[in-house]
Amino acid sequence: MKKLISNIDWILMMRLVMGGSMVIIGYQSNDYIPAVAGGFFIIYSIIGAKYKIGCGYNSGCGIPTRSTYNNPSSKEEIEFTEIK
């Protein structure tokens, strides 16, 4: 049982549940906008799980790392212009 639970991709599972619920709600209410958005989200979640992209797959959700912007080796000085 532990091996089965450890092999489940929980991020994919949550994304599929959310997308599936959007498709079901859209179908029940005869509204195509949530159904299409849910279908898109399901496709995105499957592609994201295959290539391990997006939030939850150690990518940081698009948040840049500290070393990307705060490079201590660059000693560029900022020039200030005084406005009078």
DSSP file with accessible surface (Angstrom, degrees, kcal/mol):
  #  RESIDUE AA STRUCTURE BP1 BP2  ACC     N-H-->O    O-->H-N    N-H-->O    O-->H-N    TCO  KAPPA ALPHA  PHI   PSI    X-CA   Y-CA   Z-CA
    1    1 A M     >        0   0  168      0, 0.0     4,-2.3     0, 0.0     5,-0.2   0.000 360.0 360.0 360.0 -39.8    0.0    0.0    0.0
    2    2 A K  H  >  +     0   0  186      1,-0.2     4,-2.3     2,-0.2     5,-0.2   0.885 360.0  51.5 -63.5 -38.4    2.8    2.4    0.8
    3    3 A K  H  > S+     0   0  162      2,-0.2     4,-1.2     1,-0.2    -1,-0.2   0.903 110.0  49.2 -66.2 -39.5    4.4    1.7   -2.6
    4    4 A L  H  > S+     0   0  111      1,-0.2     4,-0.6     2,-0.2     3,-0.4   0.935 112.5  46.9 -64.5 -45.1    1.1    2.5   -4.4
    5    5 A I  H >< S+     0   0   76     -4,-2.3     3,-0.8     1,-0.2    -2,-0.2   0.880 110.4  52.8 -66.6 -36.6    0.6    5.7   -2.5
    6    6 A S  H 3< S+     0   0   86     -4,-2.3    -1,-0.2     1,-0.2    -2,-0.2   0.760 106.0  54.8 -73.0 -19.7    4.2    6.8   -3.1
    7    7 A N  H 3< S+     0   0  115     -4,-1.2     2,-0.3    -3,-0.4    -1,-0.2   0.581  84.7 102.4 -88.2  -8.5    3.8    6.3   -6.9
    8    8 A I  S << S-     0   0   55     -3,-0.8     2,-1.1    -4,-0.6     3,-0.1  -0.573  72.2-134.9 -77.9 132.8    0.7    8.5   -7.2
    9    9 A D     >  -     0   0   43     -2,-0.3     4,-2.2     1,-0.2     5,-0.1  -0.761  23.1-173.4 -85.9  98.6    1.4   11.9   -8.7
   10   10 A W  H  > S+     0   0  130     -2,-1.1     4,-2.4     1,-0.2     5,-0.2   0.817  79.5  55.7 -69.4 -30.6   -0.7   14.0   -6.2
   11   11 A I  H  > S+     0   0   51      2,-0.2     4,-2.2     1,-0.2    -1,-0.2   0.940 110.0  45.9 -66.8 -44.7   -0.3   17.2   -8.1
   12   12 A L  H  > S+     0   0   40      1,-0.2     4,-2.7     2,-0.2     5,-0.2   0.907 110.8  54.7 -62.4 -40.1   -1.7   15.6  -11.2
   13   13 A M  H  X S+     0   0   78     -4,-2.2     4,-2.3     1,-0.2    -2,-0.2   0.934 109.6  45.4 -61.2 -45.5   -4.5   14.1   -9.2
   14   14 A M  H  X S+     0   0  119     -4,-2.4     4,-2.3     1,-0.2    -1,-0.2   0.903 113.6  49.8 -66.6 -39.8   -5.6   17.5   -7.7
   15   15 A R  H  X S+     0   0   28     -4,-2.2     4,-2.6     1,-0.2     5,-0.2   0.902 111.7  48.3 -65.3 -40.2   -5.4   19.2  -11.1
   16   16 A L  H  X S+     0   0   59     -4,-2.7     4,-2.8     2,-0.2     5,-0.2   0.890 111.0  50.6 -67.7 -38.2   -7.4   16.4  -12.8
   17   17 A V  H  X S+     0   0   91     -4,-2.3     4,-2.4    -5,-0.2    -2,-0.2   0.935 113.2  45.9 -64.5 -43.2  -10.1   16.6  -10.0
   18   18 A M  H  X S+     0   0   95     -4,-2.3     4,-1.9     2,-0.2    -2,-0.2   0.938 115.9  45.0 -67.0 -44.5  -10.4   20.3  -10.4
   19   19 A G  H  X S+     0   0    0     -4,-2.6     4,-2.1     1,-0.2    -2,-0.2   0.909 113.5  50.7 -65.0 -40.7  -10.5   20.2  -14.2
   20   20 A G  H  X S+     0   0   21     -4,-2.8     4,-2.5    -5,-0.2    -1,-0.2   0.892 108.4  51.3 -64.4 -39.4  -13.0   17.4  -14.1
   21   21 A S  H  X S+     0   0   58     -4,-2.4     4,-2.6     1,-0.2     5,-0.2   0.882 108.9  52.0 -67.0 -34.1  -15.3   19.2  -11.7
   22   22 A M  H  X S+     0   0   58     -4,-1.9     4,-2.3     2,-0.2    -2,-0.2   0.910 110.1  48.7 -66.3 -39.6  -15.2   22.2  -14.0
   23   23 A V  H  X S+     0   0   52     -4,-2.1     4,-2.3     2,-0.2    -2,-0.2   0.927 112.9  47.6 -65.1 -43.2  -16.2   20.1  -17.0
   24   24 A I  H  X S+     0   0   94     -4,-2.5     4,-2.7     2,-0.2     5,-0.2   0.932 112.6  48.1 -65.0 -44.7  -19.0   18.4  -15.0
   25   25 A I  H  X S+     0   0   96     -4,-2.6     4,-2.0     1,-0.2     6,-0.2   0.912 112.7  49.6 -62.5 -42.4  -20.4   21.8  -13.7
   26   26 A G  H  <>S+     0   0    2     -4,-2.3     5,-2.3    -5,-0.2     4,-0.4   0.893 112.3  47.5 -63.7 -38.8  -20.2   23.2  -17.2
   27   27 A Y  H ><5S+     0   0  185     -4,-2.3     3,-0.9     3,-0.2    -2,-0.2   0.917 112.1  49.3 -68.1 -42.7  -22.1   20.2  -18.6
   28   28 A Q  H 3<5S+     0   0  139     -4,-2.7    -2,-0.2     1,-0.2    -1,-0.2   0.858 116.9  40.6 -66.5 -34.2  -24.8   20.3  -16.0
   29   29 A S  T 3<5S-     0   0   69     -4,-2.0    -1,-0.2    -5,-0.2    -2,-0.2   0.370 107.2-122.4 -96.9   6.8  -25.4   24.0  -16.4
   30   30 A N  T < 5 +     0   0  132     -3,-0.9     2,-0.5    -4,-0.4    -3,-0.2   0.857  67.9 136.6  54.1  38.0  -25.2   23.9  -20.2
   31   31 A D     >< -     0   0   75     -5,-2.3     4,-0.8    -6,-0.2    -1,-0.2  -0.973  39.7-166.7-117.1 121.1  -22.4   26.5  -20.0
   32   32 A Y  H  > S+     0   0  178     -2,-0.5     4,-2.7     1,-0.2     5,-0.3   0.694  74.2  74.0 -84.8 -18.5  -19.5   25.9  -22.2
   33   33 A I  H  > S+     0   0  129      2,-0.2     4,-2.5     1,-0.2     5,-0.2   0.962 102.4  38.2 -64.2 -52.7  -17.0   28.4  -20.7
   34   34 A P  H  > S+     0   0   31      0, 0.0     4,-2.6     0, 0.0    -1,-0.2   0.880 116.3  54.6 -67.0 -29.2  -16.2   26.4  -17.5
   35   35 A A  H  X S+     0   0   22     -4,-0.8     4,-2.4     2,-0.2    -2,-0.2   0.929 111.2  43.5 -68.1 -42.4  -16.3   23.2  -19.5
   36   36 A V  H  X S+     0   0  102     -4,-2.7     4,-2.7     2,-0.2     5,-0.2   0.914 114.7  49.9 -68.3 -41.3  -13.7   24.4  -22.0
   37   37 A A  H  X S+     0   0   43     -4,-2.5     4,-2.3    -5,-0.3    -2,-0.2   0.906 111.9  48.7 -63.5 -40.3  -11.6   25.9  -19.3
   38   38 A G  H  X S+     0   0    0     -4,-2.6     4,-2.1    -5,-0.2    -2,-0.2   0.901 110.8  50.1 -65.7 -39.9  -11.7   22.6  -17.4
   39   39 A G  H  X S+     0   0   25     -4,-2.4     4,-2.3     2,-0.2    -2,-0.2   0.914 111.3  49.0 -63.9 -41.7  -10.8   20.7  -20.5
   40   40 A F  H  X S+     0   0  142     -4,-2.7     4,-2.8     1,-0.2    -2,-0.2   0.909 110.3  51.5 -62.0 -41.3   -7.9   23.0  -21.1
   41   41 A F  H  X S+     0   0   48     -4,-2.3     4,-2.3     2,-0.2    -2,-0.2   0.872 108.5  51.2 -65.8 -35.6   -6.8   22.6  -17.5
   42   42 A I  H  X S+     0   0   44     -4,-2.1     4,-2.1     2,-0.2    -1,-0.2   0.937 112.0  46.3 -66.0 -44.4   -6.9   18.8  -17.8
   43   43 A I  H  X S+     0   0  104     -4,-2.3     4,-2.4     1,-0.2     5,-0.2   0.935 113.4  49.6 -63.5 -43.5   -4.7   18.9  -21.0
   44   44 A Y  H  X S+     0   0   89     -4,-2.8     4,-2.8     1,-0.2    -1,-0.2   0.899 109.8  51.2 -61.3 -40.5   -2.3   21.3  -19.3
   45   45 A S  H  X S+     0   0    0     -4,-2.3     4,-2.1     2,-0.2    -1,-0.2   0.882 109.8  48.9 -68.2 -36.5   -2.1   19.1  -16.2
   46   46 A I  H  X S+     0   0   92     -4,-2.1     4,-2.0     2,-0.2    -2,-0.2   0.938 114.9  44.5 -68.1 -43.8   -1.3   16.0  -18.2
   47   47 A I  H  X S+     0   0   83     -4,-2.4     4,-2.3     1,-0.2    -2,-0.2   0.918 113.6  51.5 -65.4 -41.2    1.4   17.9  -20.2
   48   48 A G  H  X>S+     0   0    0     -4,-2.8     5,-1.7    -5,-0.2     4,-0.9   0.878 110.3  48.3 -63.2 -37.1    2.8   19.4  -17.0
   49   49 A A  H  <5S+     0   0   12     -4,-2.1    -1,-0.2     3,-0.2    -2,-0.2   0.873 110.6  51.7 -71.9 -34.4    3.0   16.0  -15.3
   50   50 A K  H  <5S+     0   0  151     -4,-2.0    -2,-0.2     1,-0.2    -1,-0.2   0.935 123.3  27.6 -67.7 -44.9    4.7   14.5  -18.3
   51   51 A Y  H  <5S-     0   0  146     -4,-2.3    -1,-0.2    -5,-0.1    -2,-0.2   0.383 105.1-123.3 -99.0   1.6    7.4   17.1  -18.5
   52   52 A K  T  <5 +     0   0  114     -4,-0.9     2,-0.3     1,-0.2    -3,-0.2   0.934  60.3 144.4  56.3  52.4    7.4   18.1  -14.8
   53   53 A I      < +     0   0   81     -5,-1.7    -1,-0.2    -6,-0.2     2,-0.1  -0.855  31.5  37.1-117.0 156.8    6.7   21.8  -15.4
   54   54 A G  S > >S-     0   0   16     -2,-0.3     3,-1.5     3,-0.1     5,-0.5  -0.352  99.4 -21.5  99.2 179.8    4.5   24.2  -13.4
   55   55 A a  T 3 5S+     0   0   59      1,-0.2    -2,-0.1     5,-0.1     0, 0.0  -0.391 124.5  28.5 -65.8 136.2    3.9   24.7   -9.8
   56   56 A G  T 3 5S+     0   0   48     -2,-0.1    -1,-0.2    -4,-0.1   -45,-0.1   0.219  94.6  91.2 100.5 -12.5    4.6   21.7   -7.6
   57   57 A Y  T < 5S-     0   0   24     -3,-1.5    -3,-0.1   -46,-0.1    -2,-0.1  -0.281 111.6 -89.4-109.9  44.5    7.3   20.1   -9.7
   58   58 A N  T   5S+     0   0  170      1,-0.1    -3,-0.1    -5,-0.1    -5,-0.0   0.768  99.9 113.6  59.0  29.4   10.3   21.9   -8.1
   59   59 A S  S > <S-     0   0   60     -5,-0.5     3,-0.6    -6,-0.0    -1,-0.1   0.562  80.2-124.3-104.3  -9.7   10.2   24.8  -10.5
   60   60 A G  G >   -     0   0   40      1,-0.2     3,-1.9    -6,-0.2    -5,-0.1   0.651  47.4 -88.0  79.7  11.8    9.2   27.4   -7.9
   61   61 A a  G 3  S-     0   0   66     -7,-0.3    -1,-0.2     1,-0.3    -6,-0.1   0.851  86.1 -52.1  57.7  35.8    6.1   28.6   -9.7
   62   62 A G  G <  S+     0   0   72     -3,-0.6    -1,-0.3     1,-0.3    -2,-0.1   0.559 100.0 139.5  82.2   3.9    7.9   31.1  -11.8
   63   63 A I    <   -     0   0  125     -3,-1.9    -1,-0.3    -4,-0.1     2,-0.0  -0.731  53.3-125.4 -82.5 122.5    9.6   32.8   -8.8
   64   64 A P        -     0   0   68      0, 0.0     2,-0.1     0, 0.0    -1,-0.0  -0.335  24.1-110.0 -68.2 150.7   13.2   33.6   -9.7
   65   65 A T    >>  -     0   0   83      1,-0.1     3,-1.0    -2,-0.0     4,-0.8  -0.376  25.2-113.4 -75.4 160.4   16.0   32.3   -7.6
   66   66 A R  H 3> S+     0   0  199      1,-0.3     4,-2.2     2,-0.2     3,-0.4   0.868 114.2  57.7 -63.7 -36.3   17.9   34.7   -5.5
   67   67 A S  H 34 S+     0   0   92      1,-0.2    -1,-0.3     2,-0.2    -2,-0.0   0.714  95.2  67.4 -71.4 -16.4   21.1   34.1   -7.4
   68   68 A T  H <4 S+     0   0   84     -3,-1.0    -1,-0.2     1,-0.1     3,-0.2   0.926 118.1  16.6 -69.6 -42.7   19.5   35.2  -10.7
   69   69 A Y  H  < S+     0   0  167     -4,-0.8     2,-1.0    -3,-0.4    -2,-0.2   0.742 120.2  59.9-104.9 -29.0   19.0   38.8   -9.7
   70   70 A N     <  +     0   0   95     -4,-2.2    -1,-0.2    -5,-0.2    -2,-0.1  -0.621  63.3 169.9-103.7  73.9   21.3   39.4   -6.7
   71   71 A N    >   -     0   0   83     -2,-1.0     3,-1.1    -3,-0.2    -4,-0.1  -0.750  20.0-162.3 -86.4 110.5   24.7   38.6   -8.2
   72   72 A P  T 3  S+     0   0  104      0, 0.0    -1,-0.2     0, 0.0    -5,-0.0   0.729  84.3  65.4 -69.2 -16.5   27.3   39.7   -5.6
   73   73 A S  T 3  S+     0   0   89     -3,-0.1     2,-0.5     2,-0.0    -2,-0.0   0.763  83.7  84.1 -78.0 -22.9   30.1   39.7   -8.2
   74   74 A S    <   -     0   0   60     -3,-1.1    -3,-0.0     1,-0.1     0, 0.0  -0.697  56.5-173.9 -83.9 126.7   28.5   42.5  -10.2
   75   75 A K        +     0   0  175     -2,-0.5     2,-0.3     2,-0.0    -1,-0.1  -0.306  21.8 157.3-113.3  44.5   29.5   45.9   -8.7
   76   76 A E        -     0   0  170      1,-0.0     2,-0.3     2,-0.0    -2,-0.0  -0.562  33.2-139.8 -72.6 135.0   27.4   48.1  -10.9
   77   77 A E        -     0   0  181     -2,-0.3     2,-0.5     1,-0.0    -2,-0.0  -0.745   9.4-130.3 -97.4 145.0   26.7   51.5   -9.3
   78   78 A I        -     0   0  130     -2,-0.3     2,-0.5     2,-0.0    -1,-0.0  -0.797  17.5-141.4 -94.2 128.8   23.3   53.1   -9.6
   79   79 A E        -     0   0  180     -2,-0.5     2,-0.4     2,-0.0     0, 0.0  -0.767  13.5-155.3 -92.4 132.6   23.3   56.7  -10.8
   80   80 A F        -     0   0  176     -2,-0.5     2,-0.6     2,-0.0    -2,-0.0  -0.888   1.9-153.7-107.6 136.9   20.8   59.0   -9.1
   81   81 A T        -     0   0  127     -2,-0.4     2,-0.5     2,-0.0    -2,-0.0  -0.945  14.0-139.6-110.4 123.8   19.5   62.1  -10.7
   82   82 A E        -     0   0  155     -2,-0.6     2,-0.5     1,-0.0    -2,-0.0  -0.701  12.7-150.2 -85.8 127.6   18.4   64.8   -8.4
   83   83 A I              0   0  157     -2,-0.5    -2,-0.0     0, 0.0    -1,-0.0  -0.861 360.0 360.0 -99.9 127.6   15.2   66.5   -9.5
   84   84 A K              0   0  217     -2,-0.5    -2,-0.0     0, 0.0     0, 0.0  -0.810 360.0 360.0-112.5 360.0   14.9   70.2   -8.4
